[in-house]
């Protein structure tokens, strides 16, 4: 039992630097065991600067990970543009993809976070249908 607690404290202290890296980009961050999520508020008229800020943040995370002998897995990176049905429709094809070095991450209509499926239009229809 005490080994688990020590590991938990160690992991929190280890990840504290990462939260500072993310906060420097004005991005919200949630970390879970081996998974992290970042959230950025975006005005619908300016998605390009938002995706650029998020891309720079992820690049800095990659540098932090390399310095700490970790490696990011870009194939597990997902992007979700979320908002009301009206805002998502207005964004339409203008929703930019995110470039992570040689990988391009295009937006999904649904992402799964801790077992819950979130949809871009903020409904839980997909989650309920899978449950």
N, C-alpha and C positions, 0 to 999 in steps of 0.2 A: 504494500500500500504506500509506504513512504517513498518508494522508487518512482511511483506514478506522480506523486505530488512534486518531487524534485524535478522530474522531467517537465511537468506542466509549467513550473516556475521558470525553468531554463528556457523552454520554448517561448514563453512570454517575453523574457528579457532579450532573447535572441531576435525576436521579431519586432521589438520596440524601434530599432533603427529603421526598419522597413516602413513603419507607420510614419516616421518623420520624413522619409523620402516621398511618400505619397502625399502627405499634408503640404509639402512644399509646392505642389502643383494645384492646390485647392481642389482636391479630389477626395471624396468620402471613401473609406476603406473598411471592410469587414473581413476578418481572417478566421478561418475555421481549420483545424487540424492540418490538412494538406491542400486546402482550397482557399482562394481569396476572391472577393468581389469588390469592384470599385464602381462608384456611382458619381455621375456628373450631371448637374442641372444644365439644361440647354434651352436657349431661346429658339423657337422654331425657325426664325429667320437667319440663324447663324450656326448651323450644324458643323460647318467646316472647321471653324476655330475650336469648337468643342472637341471634335475628333482629333484635331492636331494636339491639343493640350493632353488628351488622354493617351495619345501615341507617345508623346514625349515622356509622360509619366511612366508608361510601361517600359520604354527604353531605359530610363533611369533605374527601374526595378531590375531589369536585366543586368545592368552593370553592378548593382548591389548584390544580386544573386551570384554573379561570376566572382566577385570579390570574396564572397562567403562560401565558395565551392559548391554552389547550387546551380541548377540549370532550369530555365523556364521551358515549358512544353507548349509551343505556339499552336499545336494541333488541338489542344484542349481549351483554347481561348475562344470565348463566345462574345458576341456583341448584340445587344438588344436596344433598339430605339423604342422607348415606352412613353405612352401618353394617351390622351383621350382618342377615341376613334377619329374624331374630326382632325386633330393635330397630326396623327399618324398618316391620315389620308392626304393632308396638305403637304406633309414632308415627302410622301410618295417616293419617286425615283431620285429625289435630291438627297436622300439619306446616304451619306458617304460611307464607304468601307474604311477599315483601319489598316494601315500598312505597318507591319512589324518586321523590320529588316526585309527579308525576301518573301515573307508570308503575307497574304492579304486575308483579312478577316471581314467577311461580309455579314451584314445584320441578319439575325434569325427572327422568325416570328414568335418563337417560344424558346425559353431557356429553363433549365431545371436547377433550382437552388435548394439544397438540403431536402430533396425529395418533393418539393413543390414546383409545379410547372407554372411559370409566369408567361403571360402573353403580352405582345407589344401594345395591345389595346387595354391592358390592365384588367382583363376579365379572367375568371378562373375556369372558363368553360373547358379548356383543354385539360386542365388538372382534374376536374370533376369527371370528365369522360374517361380518363385513364385510371381513375380510382375505383 
